[in-house]
Amino acid sequence: MKILKPFTFLFSLLLASCVGNMNPTGGNSTPNYPYFITTEPLVVKKISVPVGTKLTYEEHFFVEGKQNHTMREAKLTTIDFPPGKELIWGGVPVSSINKFFNSEMRGYSVLADFSKLREDKKTKFSELWQSCSSDIGITIKNEDDWSFNKENIADVESCSVLYQRYFKDDTQQQSFLNEMYAELQKINSK
């Protein structure tokens, strides 16, 4: 019995140190997703991206961190534009486009930088967008096109957590998103 006491103590210590460091999301650290920083202008998901754009991809076996080349567009999860080189999407400067985390949904979130939106460029669409948040969710028909192509945009899925298509019985949320989608259709920019 005396022989087991040191082992029990060591086992308890080991278990406590493991439990204390556990991440509730399933890992002990953030995954080191593969990414590429563009070194020349490229067209990605039908968007012209400038030098310095960060393209982040899905987790992949044996591929982590910074890459020396682009990977398959089908695996792209995020486009982060360099500061000062925001994309104009729907007439609004955006800093990032992120594929929906839910793989059953076809679309992406667009993160606006309203501090870069000039007063003379504001529209009813940009005002609705800014009124609820800096990010909107867009459902699309073709997953290979993240540009502001109104033919490919199926709907405005969400505006922050305040307005979401998920809540079908909430007429206020649905009306707001319907209005936002109608105003998006009036925008002439690409």
Secondary structure, 3 states (H helix, E strand, C coil): CCCHHHHHHHHHHHHHHHHHCCCCCCCCCCCCCCEEECCCCEEECCEEECCCCEEEECCECCECCECCCCCCHHHEEEEECCCCCCEEECCEEEEEEEECCCCCCCEEEEEECHHHCCHHHCCHHHHHHHHHCCEEEEEECCCCCCCCCCCCEEEEEEECCCEECCCCCCHHHHHHHHHHHHHHHCCCCC
